[in-house]
């Protein structure tokens, strides 16, 4: 299983599945990260948290812990 956290900077990946439960999963979905959407990793902060990604045409910062809940291919 590969997660969004493991995608290298400058690369894109397609969301396969969201893990997690309840409010955390709902928050990720509310940000536009849903099954089948293309996500591009733009930058990673110097200490590795958060990541900046482009999803559905806009930039989004997502915490490393949340990125690990997003399974990609």
MODELLER restraints for C-alpha pairs under 7 A, 6 or more apart:
rsr = mdl.restraints
at = mdl.atoms
rsr.add(forms.Gaussian(group=physical.xy_distance, feature=features.Distance(at['CA:1:A'], at['CA:71:A']), mean=6.68, stdev=0.5))
rsr.add(forms.Gaussian(group=physical.xy_distance, feature=features.Distance(at['CA:2:A'], at['CA:71:A']), mean=5.77, stdev=0.5))
rsr.add(forms.Gaussian(group=physical.xy_distance, feature=features.Distance(at['CA:2:A'], at['CA:72:A']), mean=5.70, stdev=0.5))
rsr.add(forms.Gaussian(group=physical.xy_distance, feature=features.Distance(at['CA:2:A'], at['CA:73:A']), mean=6.65, stdev=0.5))
rsr.add(forms.Gaussian(group=physical.xy_distance, feature=features.Distance(at['CA:3:A'], at['CA:67:A']), mean=6.84, stdev=0.5))
rsr.add(forms.Gaussian(group=physical.xy_distance, feature=features.Distance(at['CA:3:A'], at['CA:68:A']), mean=5.36, stdev=0.5))
rsr.add(forms.Gaussian(group=physical.xy_distance, feature=features.Distance(at['CA:3:A'], at['CA:69:A']), mean=6.88, stdev=0.5))
rsr.add(forms.Gaussian(group=physical.xy_distance, feature=features.Distance(at['CA:3:A'], at['CA:70:A']), mean=5.47, stdev=0.5))
rsr.add(forms.Gaussian(group=physical.xy_distance, feature=features.Distance(at['CA:3:A'], at['CA:71:A']), mean=4.42, stdev=0.5))
rsr.add(forms.Gaussian(group=physical.xy_distance, feature=features.Distance(at['CA:3:A'], at['CA:72:A']), mean=5.40, stdev=0.5))
rsr.add(forms.Gaussian(group=physical.xy_distance, feature=features.Distance(at['CA:4:A'], at['CA:67:A']), mean=5.17, stdev=0.5))
rsr.add(forms.Gaussian(group=physical.xy_distance, feature=features.Distance(at['CA:4:A'], at['CA:68:A']), mean=6.08, stdev=0.5))
rsr.add(forms.Gaussian(group=physical.xy_distance, feature=features.Distance(at['CA:4:A'], at['CA:70:A']), mean=5.59, stdev=0.5))
rsr.add(forms.Gaussian(group=physical.xy_distance, feature=features.Distance(at['CA:4:A'], at['CA:71:A']), mean=6.31, stdev=0.5))
rsr.add(forms.Gaussian(group=physical.xy_distance, feature=features.Distance(at['CA:4:A'], at['CA:72:A']), mean=6.05, stdev=0.5))
rsr.add(forms.Gaussian(group=physical.xy_distance, feature=features.Distance(at['CA:5:A'], at['CA:64:A']), mean=6.34, stdev=0.5))
rsr.add(forms.Gaussian(group=physical.xy_distance, feature=features.Distance(at['CA:5:A'], at['CA:67:A']), mean=5.14, stdev=0.5))
rsr.add(forms.Gaussian(group=physical.xy_distance, feature=features.Distance(at['CA:5:A'], at['CA:68:A']), mean=5.42, stdev=0.5))
rsr.add(forms.Gaussian(group=physical.xy_distance, feature=features.Distance(at['CA:7:A'], at['CA:41:A']), mean=6.93, stdev=0.5))
rsr.add(forms.Gaussian(group=physical.xy_distance, feature=features.Distance(at['CA:8:A'], at['CA:41:A']), mean=6.91, stdev=0.5))
rsr.add(forms.Gaussian(group=physical.xy_distance, feature=features.Distance(at['CA:9:A'], at['CA:41:A']), mean=5.15, stdev=0.5))
rsr.add(forms.Gaussian(group=physical.xy_distance, feature=features.Distance(at['CA:9:A'], at['CA:42:A']), mean=5.67, stdev=0.5))
rsr.add(forms.Gaussian(group=physical.xy_distance, feature=features.Distance(at['CA:9:A'], at['CA:43:A']), mean=5.89, stdev=0.5))
rsr.add(forms.Gaussian(group=physical.xy_distance, feature=features.Distance(at['CA:10:A'], at['CA:40:A']), mean=6.70, stdev=0.5))
rsr.add(forms.Gaussian(group=physical.xy_distance, feature=features.Distance(at['CA:10:A'], at['CA:41:A']), mean=5.56, stdev=0.5))
rsr.add(forms.Gaussian(group=physical.xy_distance, feature=features.Distance(at['CA:10:A'], at['CA:42:A']), mean=5.52, stdev=0.5))
rsr.add(forms.Gaussian(group=physical.xy_distance, feature=features.Distance(at['CA:11:A'], at['CA:40:A']), mean=5.73, stdev=0.5))
rsr.add(forms.Gaussian(group=physical.xy_distance, feature=features.Distance(at['CA:11:A'], at['CA:41:A']), mean=5.89, stdev=0.5))
rsr.add(forms.Gaussian(group=physical.xy_distance, feature=features.Distance(at['CA:12:A'], at['CA:38:A']), mean=6.76, stdev=0.5))
rsr.add(forms.Gaussian(group=physical.xy_distance, feature=features.Distance(at['CA:12:A'], at['CA:39:A']), mean=5.49, stdev=0.5))
rsr.add(forms.Gaussian(group=physical.xy_distance, feature=features.Distance(at['CA:12:A'], at['CA:40:A']), mean=4.09, stdev=0.5))
rsr.add(forms.Gaussian(group=physical.xy_distance, feature=features.Distance(at['CA:12:A'], at['CA:41:A']), mean=6.33, stdev=0.5))
rsr.add(forms.Gaussian(group=physical.xy_distance, feature=features.Distance(at['CA:13:A'], at['CA:38:A']), mean=5.76, stdev=0.5))
rsr.add(forms.Gaussian(group=physical.xy_distance, feature=features.Distance(at['CA:13:A'], at['CA:39:A']), mean=5.42, stdev=0.5))
rsr.add(forms.Gaussian(group=physical.xy_distance, feature=features.Distance(at['CA:13:A'], at['CA:40:A']), mean=6.42, stdev=0.5))
rsr.add(forms.Gaussian(group=physical.xy_distance, feature=features.Distance(at['CA:13:A'], at['CA:72:A']), mean=5.92, stdev=0.5))
rsr.add(forms.Gaussian(group=physical.xy_distance, feature=features.Distance(at['CA:13:A'], at['CA:73:A']), mean=5.79, stdev=0.5))
rsr.add(forms.Gaussian(group=physical.xy_distance, feature=features.Distance(at['CA:14:A'], at['CA:36:A']), mean=5.90, stdev=0.5))
rsr.add(forms.Gaussian(group=physical.xy_distance, feature=features.Distance(at['CA:14:A'], at['CA:37:A']), mean=5.70, stdev=0.5))
rsr.add(forms.Gaussian(group=physical.xy_distance, feature=features.Distance(at['CA:14:A'], at['CA:38:A']), mean=4.53, stdev=0.5))
rsr.add(forms.Gaussian(group=physical.xy_distance, feature=features.Distance(at['CA:14:A'], at['CA:39:A']), mean=6.17, stdev=0.5))
rsr.add(forms.Gaussian(group=physical.xy_distance, feature=features.Distance(at['CA:14:A'], at['CA:72:A']), mean=5.37, stdev=0.5))
rsr.add(forms.Gaussian(group=physical.xy_distance, feature=features.Distance(at['CA:14:A'], at['CA:73:A']), mean=5.52, stdev=0.5))
rsr.add(forms.Gaussian(group=physical.xy_distance, feature=features.Distance(at['CA:15:A'], at['CA:34:A']), mean=6.70, stdev=0.5))
rsr.add(forms.Gaussian(group=physical.xy_distance, feature=features.Distance(at['CA:15:A'], at['CA:35:A']), mean=5.10, stdev=0.5))
rsr.add(forms.Gaussian(group=physical.xy_distance, feature=features.Distance(at['CA:15:A'], at['CA:36:A']), mean=5.13, stdev=0.5))
rsr.add(forms.Gaussian(group=physical.xy_distance, feature=features.Distance(at['CA:15:A'], at['CA:37:A']), mean=5.59, stdev=0.5))
rsr.add(forms.Gaussian(group=physical.xy_distance, feature=features.Distance(at['CA:15:A'], at['CA:38:A']), mean=6.47, stdev=0.5))
rsr.add(forms.Gaussian(group=physical.xy_distance, feature=features.Distance(at['CA:15:A'], at['CA:70:A']), mean=6.83, stdev=0.5))
rsr.add(forms.Gaussian(group=physical.xy_distance, feature=features.Distance(at['CA:15:A'], at['CA:71:A']), mean=6.01, stdev=0.5))
rsr.add(forms.Gaussian(group=physical.xy_distance, feature=features.Distance(at['CA:15:A'], at['CA:72:A']), mean=4.44, stdev=0.5))
rsr.add(forms.Gaussian(group=physical.xy_distance, feature=features.Distance(at['CA:15:A'], at['CA:73:A']), mean=6.67, stdev=0.5))
rsr.add(forms.Gaussian(group=physical.xy_distance, feature=features.Distance(at['CA:16:A'], at['CA:35:A']), mean=5.37, stdev=0.5))
rsr.add(forms.Gaussian(group=physical.xy_distance, feature=features.Distance(at['CA:16:A'], at['CA:36:A']), mean=6.09, stdev=0.5))
rsr.add(forms.Gaussian(group=physical.xy_distance, feature=features.Distance(at['CA:16:A'], at['CA:71:A']), mean=5.54, stdev=0.5))
rsr.add(forms.Gaussian(group=physical.xy_distance, feature=features.Distance(at['CA:16:A'], at['CA:72:A']), mean=5.05, stdev=0.5))
rsr.add(forms.Gaussian(group=physical.xy_distance, feature=features.Distance(at['CA:16:A'], at['CA:73:A']), mean=6.50, stdev=0.5))
rsr.add(forms.Gaussian(group=physical.xy_distance, feature=features.Distance(at['CA:17:A'], at['CA:35:A']), mean=5.66, stdev=0.5))
rsr.add(forms.Gaussian(group=physical.xy_distance, feature=features.Distance(at['CA:17:A'], at['CA:70:A']), mean=6.28, stdev=0.5))
rsr.add(forms.Gaussian(group=physical.xy_distance, feature=features.Distance(at['CA:17:A'], at['CA:71:A']), mean=5.12, stdev=0.5))
rsr.add(forms.Gaussian(group=physical.xy_distance, feature=features.Distance(at['CA:18:A'], at['CA:25:A']), mean=6.94, stdev=0.5))
rsr.add(forms.Gaussian(group=physical.xy_distance, feature=features.Distance(at['CA:18:A'], at['CA:69:A']), mean=5.96, stdev=0.5))
rsr.add(forms.Gaussian(group=physical.xy_distance, feature=features.Distance(at['CA:18:A'], at['CA:70:A']), mean=4.86, stdev=0.5))
rsr.add(forms.Gaussian(group=physical.xy_distance, feature=features.Distance(at['CA:18:A'], at['CA:71:A']), mean=6.07, stdev=0.5))
rsr.add(forms.Gaussian(group=physical.xy_distance, feature=features.Distance(at['CA:19:A'], at['CA:25:A']), mean=6.96, stdev=0.5))
rsr.add(forms.Gaussian(group=physical.xy_distance, feature=features.Distance(at['CA:19:A'], at['CA:69:A']), mean=4.90, stdev=0.5))
rsr.add(forms.Gaussian(group=physical.xy_distance, feature=features.Distance(at['CA:19:A'], at['CA:70:A']), mean=6.27, stdev=0.5))
rsr.add(forms.Gaussian(group=physical.xy_distance, feature=features.Distance(at['CA:20:A'], at['CA:69:A']), mean=6.14, stdev=0.5))
rsr.add(forms.Gaussian(group=physical.xy_distance, feature=features.Distance(at['CA:32:A'], at['CA:55:A']), mean=6.93, stdev=0.5))
rsr.add(forms.Gaussian(group=physical.xy_distance, feature=features.Distance(at['CA:38:A'], at['CA:55:A']), mean=6.56, stdev=0.5))
rsr.add(forms.Gaussian(group=physical.xy_distance, feature=features.Distance(at['CA:39:A'], at['CA:53:A']), mean=6.57, stdev=0.5))
rsr.add(forms.Gaussian(group=physical.xy_distance, feature=features.Distance(at['CA:39:A'], at['CA:54:A']), mean=5.82, stdev=0.5))
rsr.add(forms.Gaussian(group=physical.xy_distance, feature=features.Distance(at['CA:39:A'], at['CA:55:A']), mean=5.01, stdev=0.5))
rsr.add(forms.Gaussian(group=physical.xy_distance, feature=features.Distance(at['CA:40:A'], at['CA:53:A']), mean=5.44, stdev=0.5))
rsr.add(forms.Gaussian(group=physical.xy_distance, feature=features.Distance(at['CA:40:A'], at['CA:54:A']), mean=5.13, stdev=0.5))
rsr.add(forms.Gaussian(group=physical.xy_distance, feature=features.Distance(at['CA:40:A'], at['CA:55:A']), mean=6.76, stdev=0.5))
rsr.add(forms.Gaussian(group=physical.xy_distance, feature=features.Distance(at['CA:41:A'], at['CA:52:A']), mean=6.19, stdev=0.5))
rsr.add(forms.Gaussian(group=physical.xy_distance, feature=features.Distance(at['CA:41:A'], at['CA:53:A']), mean=4.41, stdev=0.5))
rsr.add(forms.Gaussian(group=physical.xy_distance, feature=features.Distance(at['CA:41:A'], at['CA:54:A']), mean=6.51, stdev=0.5))
rsr.add(forms.Gaussian(group=physical.xy_distance, feature=features.Distance(at['CA:42:A'], at['CA:52:A']), mean=5.44, stdev=0.5))
rsr.add(forms.Gaussian(group=physical.xy_distance, feature=features.Distance(at['CA:42:A'], at['CA:53:A']), mean=5.17, stdev=0.5))
rsr.add(forms.Gaussian(group=physical.xy_distance, feature=features.Distance(at['CA:42:A'], at['CA:54:A']), mean=6.75, stdev=0.5))
rsr.add(forms.Gaussian(group=physical.xy_distance, feature=features.Distance(at['CA:43:A'], at['CA:51:A']), mean=5.93, stdev=0.5))
rsr.add(forms.Gaussian(group=physical.xy_distance, feature=features.Distance(at['CA:43:A'], at['CA:52:A']), mean=5.05, stdev=0.5))
rsr.add(forms.Gaussian(group=physical.xy_distance, feature=features.Distance(at['CA:44:A'], at['CA:50:A']), mean=6.31, stdev=0.5))
rsr.add(forms.Gaussian(group=physical.xy_distance, feature=features.Distance(at['CA:44:A'], at['CA:51:A']), mean=4.48, stdev=0.5))
rsr.add(forms.Gaussian(group=physical.xy_distance, feature=features.Distance(at['CA:44:A'], at['CA:52:A']), mean=6.13, stdev=0.5))
rsr.add(forms.Gaussian(group=physical.xy_distance, feature=features.Distance(at['CA:45:A'], at['CA:51:A']), mean=6.28, stdev=0.5))
rsr.add(forms.Gaussian(group=physical.xy_distance, feature=features.Distance(at['CA:49:A'], at['CA:63:A']), mean=5.88, stdev=0.5))
rsr.add(forms.Gaussian(group=physical.xy_distance, feature=features.Distance(at['CA:49:A'], at['CA:64:A']), mean=5.46, stdev=0.5))
rsr.add(forms.Gaussian(group=physical.xy_distance, feature=features.Distance(at['CA:50:A'], at['CA:61:A']), mean=6.14, stdev=0.5))
rsr.add(forms.Gaussian(group=physical.xy_distance, feature=features.Distance(at['CA:50:A'], at['CA:62:A']), mean=5.50, stdev=0.5))
rsr.add(forms.Gaussian(group=physical.xy_distance, feature=features.Distance(at['CA:50:A'], at['CA:63:A']), mean=4.50, stdev=0.5))
rsr.add(forms.Gaussian(group=physical.xy_distance, feature=features.Distance(at['CA:50:A'], at['CA:64:A']), mean=5.68, stdev=0.5))
rsr.add(forms.Gaussian(group=physical.xy_distance, feature=features.Distance(at['CA:51:A'], at['CA:61:A']), mean=5.53, stdev=0.5))
rsr.add(forms.Gaussian(group=physical.xy_distance, feature=features.Distance(at['CA:51:A'], at['CA:62:A']), mean=5.42, stdev=0.5))
rsr.add(forms.Gaussian(group=physical.xy_distance, feature=features.Distance(at['CA:51:A'], at['CA:63:A']), mean=6.36, stdev=0.5))
rsr.add(forms.Gaussian(group=physical.xy_distance, feature=features.Distance(at['CA:51:A'], at['CA:64:A']), mean=6.74, stdev=0.5))
rsr.add(forms.Gaussian(group=physical.xy_distance, feature=features.Distance(at['CA:52:A'], at['CA:59:A']), mean=6.64, stdev=0.5))
rsr.add(forms.Gaussian(group=physical.xy_distance, feature=features.Distance(at['CA:52:A'], at['CA:60:A']), mean=5.56, stdev=0.5))
rsr.add(forms.Gaussian(group=physical.xy_distance, feature=features.Distance(at['CA:52:A'], at['CA:61:A']), mean=4.43, stdev=0.5))
rsr.add(forms.Gaussian(group=physical.xy_distance, feature=features.Distance(at['CA:52:A'], at['CA:62:A']), mean=6.46, stdev=0.5))
rsr.add(forms.Gaussian(group=physical.xy_distance, feature=features.Distance(at['CA:53:A'], at['CA:59:A']), mean=5.63, stdev=0.5))
rsr.add(forms.Gaussian(group=physical.xy_distance, feature=features.Distance(at['CA:53:A'], at['CA:60:A']), mean=5.25, stdev=0.5))
rsr.add(forms.Gaussian(group=physical.xy_distance, feature=features.Distance(at['CA:53:A'], at['CA:61:A']), mean=6.27, stdev=0.5))
rsr.add(forms.Gaussian(group=physical.xy_distance, feature=features.Distance(at['CA:54:A'], at['CA:60:A']), mean=6.08, stdev=0.5))
